[in-house]
């Protein structure tokens, strides 16, 4: 059955606060420099494969022309649908398309209280809860039927308890058979998420780490604590070592433009990936542990040693059970001399460039990569 549609209104904000919020932010916001084509070009330049738009956050303000409420970008502020051009730009750039959608809605009359970030447990009554569920389902129905094929639905605002997601998700899969759904609305789902931390899911389960470029998810004029490109590269390697994805957050400015610092970081990481990113696509879960010189990722019968703390002219690595057939520097393809004696692999390292964010060496090994000892902590096995 289609998700039930209904037309409801907003009222949960205290009237004075809501009017203030509407005047200062919603009506004063015009997104005059919003250019999703530039966003997607930057994403491709950074080496990204998919892009996720926050279609509605906890304040309930919708970026599309929804029939369920006037609290949307087509009726105030920008006075236009902001989702459609985003989808068109992403599709043209060859990016997979994701929609973030928060169930929390501080603006809705039936929502138990303003400023709850997660799904409340105490509702006025079951009728109110039912009306709200019908409301959010109507919005999801719009998002899943207006914009063609959507590749990911990124739920938020429904922790710790799902919102009765089984029926909702079943309908989403009917509308978008190939979509991936995160776990925050309960079963069925396709992938796990972790925020501001890298916590791999159990082996064999798809997962994604979501991290910010500075300390805030949205743009914050006072937050200049930007991550260095090298840190972003390290985060990406860490995710790949666990066979996970990195969803890297960018908070656009109110005019719709990407902050200059964000663009610079992403371009530097993208340039590095273009030279040395062969290890990234389809990375497998690495059996190798943390090292003080860097991290190890795997793909097929290839083992990649990522160095961000150069150890000197030689690297001694004593974790690999496999026989090593060859070693090379990824950026140049230059063969690297090595000697393997029992548990110890010693590589003669070339002079490493200080300009590279991370220097990667590829080992071709016999069979599936295996460690000498199981990784039970972040320490190097003894």
N, C-alpha and C positions, 0 to 999 in steps of 0.2 A: 504494500500500500504506500502511496506517496506520503511523505512527511506532512503532517497536518499543517495547514496554513491558517494564519489568523493575523489580524491587524490590532496591535496593542500600542500603548503609549508609555512615555517615560515619566517617572515621578519620584524615584527613590532618593536622589539627592535632595537635601533640604532645599526648599524653593530659592532662598537667598543664595546659597552656594551654587545651585544649579544655574541660576541666571548669571552669576559671576563667571562660572566656568564657560557657559555658552558665549558670553560676550567677549571675555578676554582671550579665549582660545578657539572655540569652534567658528564663530563668526569672523574673528580677526585673522583666521588662517586661510591663505589663498593658494599656497603651493604653486606660486607663479613661475618657478623655475623647475617644476617637476618634469623630468625628461627620462622616462623609463628606458628609452633606447640607450642613453648614456650610462644608466645603471647597468644594463645588461652587457654593454660593450666592456665596461670595467670588470664585470664578473668574468667574462670570457678572457680578458687580459690577465686576470688573476689566476686563471686555470680552473675556474669553477665549472661544475657540470649541472648544477640545479640552483634555483633561487626561490626563496620563500618570502611572500609578502604578508605583513600583518594586516589582515582585512578588517579585523575588529579586535580591540583590546578590552581591558576590564571596564573602561568607562562606557562601553556599549556603542561608541560612535563608529558607524559603518562607512567604509570607503567606497561602497557601491550604492546604486539607486535602489534601495530596498523598499518593498511595499509594506514592510512590517512596522516601520517607524519613520518619522521625519528627521530623526537624529542621525543624519548621514551627509556625506560630502556632496551629494547632488542637490540637496535642499538648502544647505548653508555653507559658509566658508568658500571652498573652491568652486561650488556650484556645478560639479560634474562628476561623473563616475571615474574614479581613479584606478579601478581594477582592470577595466577593459584594455586601456593602453599598456598596462604592465604585462598582461597576458600576451598581447600582440607582439610586444617588443621581445619578450622571452622566447616566444615561439620562433620569431625571425632570427634570433641569435643562436638557436639550436640548444637552448637551455631547458631542462625539465622544470616544470612549474609546480610550486607548492603554495598552499594557502595556510597561514596561521589563523586560528579562530579561537577566541576565548569564550567559554561559556559564561563566565562571570559578567554581569551587566549591572553596574551601579545605577544606571538610568532607568531601570525597568520597575514598574509599579509593584510587581509581585516578588521581586528579589528581596530577600529578608533584610538586607541592610547595606548601606553604601560602604564601599572600601573593603568588603570581603574579597580577597584575592583568589580564594578557592571555593569549591562547591560547598554551600552551607548545609549543615545538618538540620537546623531548626527553621522550618517554613511556617508561615502563618497558619496554613492548613493544606490538605492534600489538593484541594481545588486550585489554590494559588500555584502550587508546585506544578500541577498539570498544565495550567495555562502557560507557565514559563517554559516548560519543556516543548510545548507546541510552538511557542514563539521562536526558540532557538532552532528547532527543526525546520521551521519555515525559512529561516535565513540560510541554513545549510542547503536546503533544497534549491534556493536561488543560486548560491555559489556553485553548486554542482551541475546546474542545468543551463546557465547563461553563457559560459565562457569556453565551451568545448572541452577537450580532454585535459584533466588536471591530474598531476602525477603524485602529489602528496597532500594529505590533510594533517596539519600540525595542531592538535588540540592543546588548549591550555585552560586554566581556570576551573579545573574539575578534580583537584586533588584535595583530600586524600581518597574520597569515594567517587566512583564514576557516576554519571548521571543517568544510568539506565541505558548504557551505550549499546547493548546487544542489538536492539531493534534499530537504533539510529545508524549504527555502523553497517548493519545488513542492508539498509536502504542506500547508504553511500556506495557500497560495493555494487548494488544494482545499477546505480546511475553512472558510476565510474569503475568498471570492472578491473582496470589495471592500476588503480590507485593504491598508494601505501598510506597507512594510517598509524599514527603513534599510539602508545599504550595508555594515554591518560584518560580515555573514556572506557576503559575495560575491554574485555573480549568482544569480538575478535579484533586483533590488531596485527601489525606487521613489524614494527620496530620500537625499540626502547630509546629513551632520551635521558641524557644527564646534562645539567646546566652548571656552568662555571666550574666544571671539573671534568676530568676524563676518567670515566669508570666503565670499562668494557662490560658488556652483557655476557651471559654465559656462552661458552663456545657453541657455535652454530646458530646463534640468535643475532639478528640484525640490530645495529645500534648506531647512535649518532650523539656526539658531544656538541653542545651548543655553548660557545664562548663569545665574549665581547672583545672589541678592539681596545676599549679603555675600561672604565669601571661601570659604565651605564649601558643599558639596552637602548634607550632613546638618546637623542642628541642632548648633551648637557654642556652649556657654554663654559662652565667652570672646570670641566673635567679634561685636563690635558695629560693624564697619565696613560699615554698611548703605549701599547705593546710595541716592541721593536720587531721589525720584519723577521729577525732571527728567532724571536720567541714564537711567532706565528708558524714559522717553518718547523720548529720543534714540536709544537702542538699537533701539527698535521702528521708528522712522523709518528708521534705517540699514538694517535688515533689509528693510523695505518697498521701499527704493530699489533693492535688488537682487532684488526679487520673491521674497523668502524669508520664512519664518516665524520667530517668536521663541518658543522654549520656555523659559520663565522658571522657574527652580527655586525651590521653597519647601521648606525642611527643617523638618518638624513636630517638636514637642517629644516627649519619650518618652511622655507621656500621650496623645498623639494630637492635641493642640491646635496651632493655628497661632500662631507667635510674634506678639506684639502689633505689633512693628515691621514684620513682613512684611505683616500685614493693613492697616496704615496706609498703607504704600507703595502696595499694590495698589489700595486704594480711591481714593487721590488720582489715580493714573493712570487708573483707570476713570472717574472723574468728568470728567477732562479729555477722554478719548476720547468720552464721551457728548456733549460739546459740540462737539468739533472733529474727530471721527474719520471723517468721510465719505471721506477719502482712503485709508483702510486696506484695505477689502475689495477684493480682486482688483487690488491695485497691480501695475503692470507694471514691467519693469526700466528704471530711469531712465537716460537717456543723458547726464545732466548730472553735473558733477563736484562735488567738495568745495568749500565756500565758508566763509569765516571767520565769516559771519553765521548759518549753519545748513546745511540740506540740502534737496534737491529730490526730490520723488517724482512719479510720473506714473500716470495711469489713463485709458485712452481718449484723448480729446483735451483732458484736463484736466492742468494742471501745478500742483503744490502747492509753494509756497515756505514752508518751516518755519523760522521765525526764533527762535533762542534767544540770539543776541547782536544786540540791536536796533542798527541802524546810525545812527539818528537820524530826522529828519523825512522823509527820502527814502531809497529803496533803488534803487541803480543795478545792474542785472543785465545782463550782456553775454554770454549763452551761448545764447540761444534763436534758432533759425533761423526759427521759425514766426511768422506774423502773429498778434498777440494781439487777440482780439475783446473781452474783458471781464476785469475784475479785481474781486475782492470779498474781504472778510474772512470767513473760514469761520464763526466763532462767531456773528456778528451778521447775516451776509448783506449787510452794508453795502457798497455799491459803492465802489471805490477809484479815484481819478483816476490816470491813467497817460499816459505819452507814449512812443511807440516811434519812434526815429530810427535807421534802419539797424540796427546790431548792438546798440544800447543801448535797454534798457527802463528807464524811470524811474517808480517808483511813489511817490505821495504817501501816506505812512503816517499813519494815525490814531494818537492817543495809545495806547500799548500798556499793557495791564494787567500789573502786576508779579506778580499772583496766578497768571497763566497759566503752566503749565509750558513750553509752546511756543506761539507764535502763528503761525497758518497762514493764508496767502492763496492763493486759488484763481484761476488764470488759465485761461480758455477760449481755445484756440488753433485755428487752421485746420490740419486734418490731424493726422497722428501726430506727437507731439513729437519734435523733432530738435535736436541741439546743433550749434553752429557748428563745433566742432572735436571730434574723437574724444577720449574720455577714456582716456588711457594711463597716468595716475598719479592721485594724489589732489590734485594741484595744479590750480588754475584754468587752463584753456587760455589760452595767450598770444595 
